[in-house]
Amino acid sequence: MSSFIIISVLILLIVFMLLIGVPLNVLKVLGRIAGRIFISVLLLFVLNLVFSSFGYHLPINYFTIAFTGVLGIPGLAALSVISIYMV
């Protein structure tokens, strides 16, 4: 899809939500999900930044972000152990 179509759809969704209104619970859930995704990406980036001098790299992709977002710090530790021992 072109970027024009994506931006147009997003603008229409925002206008629709402003006109109709969105239940507060939906916004809370979306905010939590966005926050966990942001923290996951930040943790993965910091981990890669700190351990890059030791030759350790954990890719930042949809799977690692989702895994870390759902499980948090234990998920990040599990991905690290899996990456060290499986690769």
C-alpha positions as CSV (number, residue, x, y, z in Angstrom):
1,M,0.0,0.0,0.0
2,S,1.2,3.5,-0.7
3,S,1.8,5.8,2.2
4,F,-0.9,8.1,1.0
5,I,-3.5,5.4,1.4
6,I,-2.3,4.5,4.9
7,I,-2.2,8.1,6.1
8,S,-5.7,8.7,4.6
9,V,-7.1,5.7,6.4
10,L,-5.5,6.8,9.7
11,I,-6.9,10.3,9.4
12,L,-10.4,9.0,8.6
13,L,-10.2,6.7,11.7
14,I,-9.2,9.6,13.9
15,V,-12.0,11.8,12.6
16,F,-14.5,8.9,13.0
17,M,-13.4,8.3,16.6
18,L,-13.6,12.0,17.4
19,L,-17.1,12.2,15.9
20,I,-18.5,9.0,17.4
21,G,-16.5,8.7,20.5
22,V,-14.5,5.9,21.8
23,P,-15.2,4.1,25.1
24,L,-12.6,4.9,27.8
25,N,-11.8,1.2,28.4
26,V,-10.7,0.7,24.8
27,L,-8.3,3.7,25.1
28,K,-6.8,2.3,28.3
29,V,-6.2,-1.1,26.8
30,L,-4.6,0.5,23.7
31,G,-2.5,2.7,25.8
32,R,-1.2,-0.2,27.8
33,I,-0.4,-2.2,24.7
34,A,1.4,0.8,23.2
35,G,3.3,1.4,26.4
36,R,4.4,-2.3,26.6
37,I,5.5,-2.2,23.0
38,F,7.5,0.9,23.5
39,I,9.2,-0.5,26.6
40,S,10.0,-3.7,24.8
41,V,11.7,-1.9,21.9
42,L,13.6,0.2,24.4
43,L,14.8,-2.7,26.4
44,L,15.8,-4.7,23.3
45,F,17.7,-1.6,22.0
46,V,19.5,-1.1,25.3
47,L,20.4,-4.8,25.5
48,N,21.9,-4.7,22.0
49,L,23.7,-1.4,22.8
50,V,25.3,-2.7,26.0
51,F,26.2,-6.2,24.8
52,S,27.3,-5.3,21.2
53,S,30.9,-5.0,22.3
54,F,30.8,-8.7,23.4
55,G,29.5,-9.8,20.0
56,Y,25.9,-10.4,21.3
57,H,23.0,-9.3,19.2
58,L,19.3,-10.0,19.6
59,P,17.2,-8.9,16.6
60,I,14.4,-6.4,17.1
61,N,11.5,-7.8,15.1
62,Y,7.8,-8.5,15.6
63,F,8.4,-11.8,17.5
64,T,10.9,-10.5,20.0
65,I,8.9,-7.3,20.6
66,A,5.7,-9.4,21.2
67,F,7.5,-11.9,23.4
68,T,9.1,-9.2,25.5
69,G,5.9,-7.2,25.6
70,V,3.9,-10.1,26.9
71,L,6.4,-11.6,29.3
72,G,8.5,-8.5,30.3
73,I,11.9,-8.8,31.8
74,P,11.7,-12.6,32.1
75,G,10.8,-12.8,28.4
76,L,13.9,-10.8,27.6
77,A,16.0,-13.1,29.7
78,A,14.5,-16.1,28.1
79,L,15.1,-14.7,24.6
80,S,18.7,-14.0,25.6
81,V,19.3,-17.5,26.9
82,I,17.7,-19.1,23.8
83,S,19.8,-16.9,21.6
84,I,23.0,-17.8,23.4
85,Y,22.5,-21.5,23.6
86,M,20.6,-22.2,20.4
87,V,22.7,-20.1,18.0
